[in-house]
Amino acid sequence: MNWATAAAIPPARSARRVVPALLACVALIAALAGCSGGTDAVASGGTFEFVSPGGKTEIFYDPPSTRGTIGKLAGPDLMTQGKTVSVEDFAGKVVVLNLWGQWCGPCRAEAPALEKVYAATKDSGVAFLGINVRDPQQDKAQDFVVDNKVGYPSIYDPSMRTLLALGGNFPTSVIPTTLILDRQHRVAAVFLRSLLADDLQPIVQRIASEEAQ
């Protein structure tokens, strides 16, 4: 349409075209705002960049000054309707993040080991937080927690949306995965495999004993 044609459009007809367009823009802005709000919203960001380990299943980030931070990681509590749980709930603590699903055989195998390490280290400033993924039936995931006597909370995240906080290059296809955040909530270690208590506990205790750096 050229300027001459536009000028020839009667005011009423022009308004009929402009108003729907404005309403569409308002709706789009509202939708985008809605995506960034709510108790289960996830803010990506942070400075952590996962580097492909070339087949390694254990990655350590040392010295501490070289570690990156994750974005805001929060979501609905698996066991308590209406409650949100976040890494920020554990300020000043080492946080062990475990990605798991009730459908995952290795997750069932490592659950007792994780609980053992949690019980042994929670009084030394260590928190555990599960992230339950790819479980569209929440009750089955809840049964997993009860059956395995898991004492720490989990985020319910069937769509894996919370993992945006770990950065775009993080391998979300590997379940179970365990990350250890130091007291500044920087990524200190990543395990891309099922763990035994003897694998995990010494690393958690070492990171918990670090001086601030």
HELIX and SHEET records of a PDB file:
HELIX    1   1 TRP A    3  ALA A    8  1                                   6    
HELIX    2   2 PRO A   11  CYS A   35  1                                  25    
HELIX    3   3 PRO A   64  THR A   66  5                                   3    
HELIX    4   4 VAL A   87  PHE A   90  5                                   4    
HELIX    5   5 GLY A  105  THR A  121  1                                  17    
HELIX    6   6 LYS A  122  SER A  124  5                                   3    
HELIX    7   7 GLN A  138  ASP A  147  1                                  10    
HELIX    8   8 ARG A  161  LEU A  166  5                                   6    
HELIX    9   9 ALA A  197  ALA A  208  1                                  12    
SHEET    1   A 2 ALA A  43  GLY A  46  0                                        
SHEET    2   A 2 ILE A  70  LYS A  72 -1                                        
SHEET    1   B 6 GLU A  58  PHE A  60  0                                        
SHEET    2   B 6 VAL A 187  PHE A 191 -1                                        
SHEET    3   B 6 THR A 177  LEU A 181 -1                                        
SHEET    4   B 6 VAL A  94  TRP A 100 -1                                        
SHEET    5   B 6 VAL A 126  VAL A 133  1                                        
SHEET    6   B 6 SER A 154  ASP A 157  1                                        
SHEET    1   C 2 ALA A  74  PRO A  76  0                                        
SHEET    2   C 2 THR A  84  SER A  86 -1                                        
END                                                                             
